[in-house]
Amino acid sequence: MRHPHTRTTRRRVVGALSAALLCTAGLAAPAAAGTATGSPAPAPAPAPAPADGLALTPPMGFNNWNSTHCGADFDESMVEGIADLFVAKGLKDAGYRYVNLDDCWALPSRDADGRLVPDPARFPHGIKAVADYVHAKGLKLGIYTSAGTKTCNEAGFPGALGHEYGDAQQFADWGVDYLKYDNCNNQGVDAKQRYLTMRDALRATGRPIVYSICEWGENKPWEWAADVGQLWRTTGDISDSWGSMLSILKQNLPLAPHAGPGHWNDPDMLEVGNGGMTDTEYRTHFSMWSMMAAPLLIGTDLRKASPATFDILDDKEVIAVDQDPLGKQGTVLSSAGGRWVVTKEMKDGSRAVALFNESGSPQRVATTATAAGLPDAPAYTLRDLWRHRSYNTAGTVSALVPAHGTVLVRVAVDRHWAANPPAVEPGLDGDRFVRPGGTAALTTSVTDLGRTPARRVSVALTGPRGWSVTATSRTGTSALPTGHALRTGWRVTAPAGTPEGSYDLAFRARYRSPAGVRAESTTTITLRVAEPPPAGGSYLSDLPWLSADNGWGPVERDTSNGETAAGDGHPLTVDGVVYAKGLGTHAPSQVDYYTGRACQKVTAEVGVDDEERADGSVSFEVWADGREVASTGVLTTDMAAQPLTADVTGAEVVSLVVTDGGNGITSDHGDWADARITC
Ligand code: GLA
C-alpha cells in the first residue's frame, strides 16, 4: 500500500496508543532526555556547541526514499553508485554533496549493547565503510532515524526516542554528516522536547552534523526550530504527481519569512526524473524549489536517469538561485488565474523572477523589473536561466508560459545592458482546439520588450507532419520599436482522422539587435485535437478527457480511487449505496472535458467514498470555461451522496473539480457517481 496511506493508518494507531498510555498509570511515555533504558549511559551532556556554519545555503544531495522506498534497490551498491555519478556527471561540481540514506537501512532489533545494526543484506560492510567511500570522493553521508520508538516503516526499525545520545554518538563514530529525524511512533511526547534532545545529542558528539527535522510541519517548526535544526519539513510527504507537488508548493510559499542561512523550510525531496510528471512539470518543480531556497535532494535513481533528468538537476544557473548566499526564500508577488509571479532577492542586488503557469493551457505571465524590487532604470539585463541567454528589457518581464511551465529569469540593473539583443515576447490568440479534419484560426504576435528596437524580424509557424499551416497576414517587418508587435494570422488544419490528443507547433521569431547580433525566440504552441461528446446523454466515464489531475493515484473510471496504480479502486460506494458508473478521484482533483460549445448539462451524485472511513472531507465543483457553475460545499465521509446539476451551455471546456474540505487531503476520495453529460 502506498506510503502516506499507511501513515494515515499509522497516525491513527499512534493516537490510540498514546491515549492508552495516558490511561495506564506507570506506563509513562519515555523521557526524551536520552537516559531511558537501552541508551548507552551518556556522561552528563557537555555544553552544547553552537552549530555555526552548517547549511549556510540549502543542503544539496541525494536521498533514496522517493525512488526506492524500502525496496531491494536500496543498498550499498546503490549509494556508492550515486556517489560515483555525483563525481562522474559533474553533480558534485554543481554543488551536490550529501548522499543520504533513508528508512530501512537498519535491522529491526538493536544488538545486546543497545546499538543499531545495519542490515547486512543491504550494507554488508556496515555504514562506516559507506561513509569512508563517499568521504574519499569529497562527499558527505547522511542517515535517517525517527524521533519515536520506531521508524515509519511497518517492519518497525528502531527509533531514537530514549536512545538519542547513544545513537547520535554511533552516527558520529561512523562519520555521518547529516541526520534526517522523522516523527513516527513518537508516543505523544512533545515535539520540541524530542527534537531538542537530539539536537543536544548531536552537538555533544562534537561532529558537525546537519540536522534535518522531519515532523511534517505538524508543530509549526518554523516558529521554534531556527536554533534547533538547519532545516525542517513543512508538509506531509511529496509524491511523484503534479497535484502533490503543487499542493506542497502552495503550503511552503507563505513560509518565506522563516527561512534563512542555517534554517531552511523543507518542502520535501525532489521527484525530478521519477516518471510521474512531464519534463516541463519537473522544470517547474526544480525552478520553484530553487526559488523557495529549498534543500535540493535528488530523489531519483541516477543510475537509470535520462539525459533530460540530468539537464534539469544540473542547471547551474537555476541552482545558483537556490544557493544564493543572501539566503532569502522567494515570495509571491502576484497570483491570479493560475498565473504566478514569484521573486527572490539575490545577494548581488538582482532579482530572480519565476513566471509560473499553474493552468492547463498556455498563458501570458507578466510583471516588471520595478515590481520585482529593482530600482527605476532605463533598461535592465534579463537572463533566461533555463535557456542561458541574455537580453535587454525596458522593464517588462513577461512570457507566454506553457501549461504547467515556468520561465525563470534573473533581472539586473547592469551598465552593459545594451550589449544584449532586446527581449521579445511571443503571444498567441485564437482557437485552442481543432476537430480532426477541421481548421483552427490563430493569431501569433511578437512584441519587442527591449529598450532597443528588434530589426529584420521574421516569424514562422511549423505544424506536425501532415498538417497544413498558412499565414493569412505578413510574417516579417524591418524593425519593431520598444513596445511594438508584429501580428500574424494563421490557418492550421489537422488532417482528417488525426487521433485525439495534444499536438505541438513550433513558433519561431528571428531578429537582430541594432548592432546586428542575431537572436531568436522559440515557443511551443499546443493545439488539442478533440471531438465533443455525441448528441444525447453520455456517462462521463465513457468519454475521453482532456486532462485528469489527482492528489493520489490516477482518476478511475467506474471505480473509486485506490491511491496508487490504475485499476486499484473498488466499486464506487457512498454511504452504502453502490454505483456502477462514475469517476473515482482523490482531492485535489480536476478532470477536464472538451465540450466544444455543444453540451448543456452535467449531473452526478457526489460524495466521499466509503472506502476511507476516516476524516475525508471535500467539496465538488463544476467549472465551465473557467467559471464556477455549481458547487456542493463541504461533504464528509459520513454523508450520503448529494445530487449535483450544472448548466454548462456554450462551454468549450467543462471541468470537474474536487477540493480539500479544509483538513488536508487525507482520505479525500471524491466520487462523481452516475456522472452524465447532455449534449
Ligand atoms: C516519513 C518521512 C518520509 C520518509 C519515510 C520513511 O514518511 O516523511 O520522508 O522518510 O517516513 O519511512
Residues whose N, C-alpha, C, O or C-beta is under 5 A from the ligand:
A	BS01	GLA	W65 D102 D103 C152 N153 D237
